[in-house]
Amino acid sequence: MKNTRIPLIALSLSGALVIPAVQAANISVSGNTWAANGAAGLIYGDSTVNNSTTGNAQFGYVSTSGGVYGVSPLILRDEGRGTENQTNGSKIQSNAFNASTNDTLTLHFNYISTDGRGYDDYVWARLVNADTNNTAAWLFTARSTNSANGNVVPGNVLNRQVDNTLPDELDAVLNDGNTVGFDVAGTSWVPLGGSSGICWDSANTCGPTGWIKSAYSFAASGSYFLEFGVINWGDEAFDTALAFDFGGLQQVNFSGVTLVPLPAAIPLPGGFLLMSMGVGLMSAMSRRDKFAGRS
């Protein structure tokens, strides 16, 4: 009897010592507050940039139109293109939140540009360690190019970095690993400001990419915040924007940023308005023609 009882007792004790494994969680940032530097806000979907699959009535955006200087964490090579490197842009940041190893985060992004051909505006989304302010993960990048068939997403942004201490690859999985394509489309979108409805080159990657899902699994436990941003490249003409969305996005949590619809421009007499647009476009094209002549 002793020989049969001892294994049963040992088995019973071993079962009592088993500690349930911690289950990975889907991180929600629906309650986070946001602060912006530059031009950012919330907007309803339209025929150019429609609503994402989250079902939210509004989504967020950052734009180079109305942007400021010094917002990007990236320094990219100019690669001898004769441009002046990055100029103005905007970014938006969340407050800090906690995550555990293997927790997941799902975001949605839509990149829309009117630029390209040596003036390759770009956007980024990153996860930042709140204790060190170091980049913990790149969640999304995109860049306009001089070809409608070019690499818009991820846009070769990270491997053009001057600072080799930063990660040079995306850490998130885009569209569940499926190919991310791009179709040239219209650019009539309010956050693009004076560039709305135009395109630097009809053969360029103008228009929205469509909504792209970004899924990330946390590599380590810690305190983090999110940062999304956009940058003009070479000049401040032909603007670019990034739309973003996530489950449970709420207007009340964006009290630190400007909400849209944006105020309408003061109406001008038709002839004067057309003349003003013509002068602005001629000035921008003149700068681009000088660049094209050097290439």
N, C-alpha and C positions, 0 to 999 in steps of 0.2 A: 504494500500500500504506500510505503514511503516513496518508493521509486516512481510511482505514478502521480503522487501529489506534488512533488517538487517542481516538475516541469510545468504543471498547471499553474502553480503559484507564480513562478517566474514569468510565465506568459502573461498572467494577469497584471503583474507589476509593470512589465515592459509596455503594455498597452496604456497603462495609466500615465506613463511618462511621455507619451507622444504629444508634441505641441503642434497645434494646427498651423499650417503654413499661411502666411499673410497673403491675401489675395491682391493682385494688382488692380488699381482703380482707374477709371476714366476721369481725368482731371477736368473739372468745370471752372471756367474763368468768367462765368456769367455774372458773378457778384463783384468782380474786380473793378476798381476805379481807374480812369485813364487821364493822362495829361499829355498835351501836345506841344511841339515846338515847330512853328511854321503853320502851314495850311492843312487842317484836318477837320473832319466832321462826320456826320451821319447823313445818309441819303436814301431815298426810295429807289427801287429798281425802275428801269425804263427799257426802251427797245434796244439801246446800245449796251448797257450793263444791267442785265436783269437780276432778279433776286436769286440767291444761292439755294441749295437744297435744304438749308436749315429750316426754312419756313418762316424766318424772321421777316417782319414788315420792312425793316431798315437794315442797312449794313454800314460799315465804316469806310473811310477813305483817307489817304494822304496824297497831296499833290505838290508838284513843283511850282504851280501857279500860285504866287503869293508866298513862296518859300523863303527860307533864310539860309545863312551860310554856317558851315561847321557842324552839320548834324550827322554825318555818316561816320560809322566806326571803321570804314574801309578806306584804304588808300590803294588806288589801282594804277598800274602802269599806263602811260599814254601811248606806248608802243610806236613812237615816232610818227604819229598821225598829224602832228602840227596843231592839235587842239590845246586848249588851256586847262585840261583836266576838269575835275568836277567843280560845279559852281553852287547854285542854290538848291535847296531841297527842304523836306519836312520829315518829321518823325513823330510817332506816338508811342507812349509807354504805359504799361499797366503797373499797378502796385504789386508788391511781392506776394507770392503764394508758396505753399509747401507742396512738395511731391516726393514720393518714394520711388526706389528703384523698380523699374518695369511698369510704373504707371504710364498711361498713355494720354496724349493730347491731340485733338483733331481740330484743325483750322481750315479755312477756305480762303483762297486768294484769286484775284482777277487783275491782271496787268493790262493797262491800256496806255499806248504811247502815240504821239504824233511825230516822233523824231527818228533818227537813225543816220546811216551813211557817214560814219566818222564822228557823229555826235550821239553816241550810244548811251542814252540815259539808262539808269538801272534802278532796281528796287531790291530791298532785302527784308527778311523777317528773321529774327534770331531770339534764342532763349539765353538769358543772361543770369549768371550766378549773382544773387543779390548781396552776398557777403563780400565778393571780390570784384564785382563789376566786370568780370571776364566773360567772354562768349562761351557758353556751355554747349550750344548747338545752333547750326544754321537750319532754319525751317523752310525757307523759300528764297530764291533769287530769280531775277529775270532781267533781260537787257534787250533793247532795240538793236537791230542790226541793219545791214544794207542789203538784205535779201529777204523776200517773203518766205523763202524756204530755210532761212537761217535758224540758228539755235537761240530761240527767244527765252525758253525756260529749260534749264537754269541759266542760260546765257553766258557761260564761261566767266561769270563774275568772280568767283572765289579763286580760280587759278590765275587770275591777273593781279592778285594782291602783291603789294610791295612788302608788307609785313608778313614774314614767314612764320611768325609765332601763332597766327590765327589758323583755325581749321580751314582746309582748302576744299572740302567737299560737303555737300548737303548731308545732314544727319537724318532728316525726315524722308519718308517715302511719299512720293507724289503720285496721286491717282492710282493707288494700290499697285504701283510698279508698271502701269501701262504707259505706252508712249504718249507724250504730251505734244500735240500738234498745234498749228496756228493757221488761222485763215484771215487774210486781210479783210477788214471791215470798216464801218463808219466810225468817226471819232466825235460825233456830236454828244458831248457829255459835259454837264455844268462844271464839275471840278477842274476841267482843263482850262477854264478861263478863256482868254482871248484865242487860245489854240483850238478851242472846240470847233469841230467841223472841218478842220484842215489836216493836211499831211505833208511832210517835208518832201516826200518822193512817193509817187503812186506805186512804185515797185518795192517800197519799204514795208516793214512790219508795223503798219499803222492799224489801230483798232484794238479791241480787247482779246485776250487769250481765251476767254471763257473761264468759268470757275474751276479751280484746281484744288483738290483736297490734299492737305499736308498732314500726315500722321507720324507722330514721334513717340518713341518709347524711351522714358527717362533712363539714362545710364547710371545715375547715382541719386541718392536721396539728398535733399537740400531745399534751400529757399531760392526762388527764381522770380524774374519778371520777364515780360514779353516786350519786344520793340519791333515796330514795323516802320519802314522809311523808304523814301524815293529821292533821287538826285538827278539834276540836270547835268549834262556833260558838254563842256566846250563853250557853251554860251547859255543864255537864259531864254532862248526862243524855242518854240515848238515843245510844249509841255508834256509831261508824263504823270501818271497817277497809279496808285495801287488801291484796289478795293479789298476789304477783308471782312470776314464774317466767322462766327462760331455759334454753337448751340447756346441759346438763352441770352444772346446779346440784348442789352437793355439801354434805352436812351438815358435813363436816370444816372447810369454809371459813367456817362461821358459829359458830365457837367463842366469839366475843365476844358472842353474844346468847343469850337463853333459848330452849331448845328445847322443843317441845310433843310429846306431849300435856301440857297444863297440869295442875298438881296439882288434884285434885278438892277441892271445898269440903268443909269439915267438916260431916258430916251433922247436921241439926237435927231435933228433933221436928216431925212434919208440921204441927201447928197453929201452932207458933211460926214455922216457915218461911213458911207462907202469910201470917201476920200481918205478918212482916217485909217480904215482897214487896209487900203491900198498902200499908203505910206508905210505902215507897219510891216506889211509883207515884203515890200520892196527892200526895206532896210535889212530884214532878216535874210532875204535871199541874196542880197549883196554880200553879207558876211559869208554865207555858204559858198557863193561863187568864188570868193577869194581863196577859201580853203580848197575847193575843187581844183582850182588852177595850180595849187601847189602839189597836188597828189599825182 
